[in-house]
Amino acid sequence: MSQEIWINLPVKDVERSTAFFNEIGFHAVSLGNERARLAIGQTTILLFPDATFEKFTGSKISDTTQNAEVIFSIGAESREDVDAFIQKVELAGGSIFGKPSETDGWMYGAGFADLDGHRWNLLYMDESKMPKR
């Protein structure tokens, strides 16, 4: 069995979402106006129009203005990377729901929502300050 995982994500406008993700530094490739491929490290996320996603799943999509269906967490290389990335998100039209901040003295991160309200978390973990068990 293949060990690859593809995450399917509904979006209102594939071309607009593709442009947004490219603006913030991800690698998004349009596969026509009916889908796009978003690559983040070894993870592939496929963007589909809402109606196509609903057809695949046999259910309605979540209303991201009222509900969170998932949060995608991405590792960052440094605190500065978190800050720079969040600035790109704001400039590209995303919204910040968690300003960059430190947690527990060893984690630094921020949260944002893409154009369709899907939630993302960017996190830098300073393992040298991580509590020992």
N, C-alpha and C positions, 0 to 999 in steps of 0.2 A: 504494500500500500504506500502511496505517495505521502510524504510528510509535509508537503507544502500546504499553507493555509492562505486562502483568499478571502478577504473580508469584503462583503458587498454593502454599499452605503447608498441610500437614496438621496438624490439632490434635485432641486427644482430646475436648475439650468446647468447642464453638463459643461458647456463651453465656459460659462462664467466661473464655475467651481474649478475647472482646470486652470484657468488663468490665475485665480486666487492662490491655489496651492503652488503654482510655479513662482508667483510673486514672493511667497514666504520662504522659498528655498527648497521645496520638495520637487521631485521629478514627476510631473504629471504629463501624460501623453493622451491626446484625444484619439479615440478609436471610432471616429464618426460622431454624429450628434446624438447618438444613442448610448454611448458609454465612453469612459476614459479609464486609464490605468494610472494609479498613483503608487509610486514605489518609495518606501521609507526603509532604508536598510534592507533587510531580507524579507520585509513584509510587503505584500501587494494588497492594495485596496482598490476595488473596482467601483467606479461611480456610475450609477444608473439613474435615469429619470424616475421620479416617484412612481408613476404608473407601471413601469417595467418592474420595479422592485416589488410593488404590491402583487403583480402577477406571479413573480417567482415565489413569493412567500405565502400567498393566499390570505394575506391579512393587510390591514391598513397600516401605514407608517405612523410612527409616534409624532405627536405634535411637540416639537422641540421647544416651543415657547412655553409649554406647560410641564413637560416631562423630559427627563434625561434617559435615553435608552442604553447608553454606554459611555465610557470615557476612555479615550485613547491616550495612553501614557508613553512619552518618548523620553529617552535618556539624553541629557546634555553633557557636554564635555567640561563646562565651567559655568560659574555664576554669570560671567560676562556673556556667554553664549545664550543663556536664558534671557537676559536683558535685551540683547540685540535681536533675538528672535521675536520677542513680544513687541518690539518696536515695528518690525516688519509686518506682523499681524495687524497692528493698528493701522498702519499706512495702507494695507491691502483691503481694509474694510471689515476685518474680523472684530469681535468684541471680547474684551478682557473681563472675565468674571472673578479672577484671582490674581491680584497684582503680585509681581515678584516679591517673595518674602522667604525668610528662613524659618524652618521648623525643626525643633529638637536639637539645634546647634550643629547639625550635619547635613540637613537637606535644604536645598534652595530651589524653589520652583514657582511656576505661574500657571494659570489656567485661562484658556480662551475658547471661544465658540467660533466655528467657521461660518460661512455665509448662510448655511442652512440650519444653524443652531446646534450642530453636533459639537460635543465637548471634547477638548483636548487638554492634556496636562504635559508640561515640559518640566523635567526634574533633573537637577544636578545633585549627586550624592557624594559628599566628601568622606570616603571610606576611612581615612585616617582619623576622623573625629567620631566615627560610628561607635556606639556603645559596645563593649565586649560582653559576651554572655557569661 
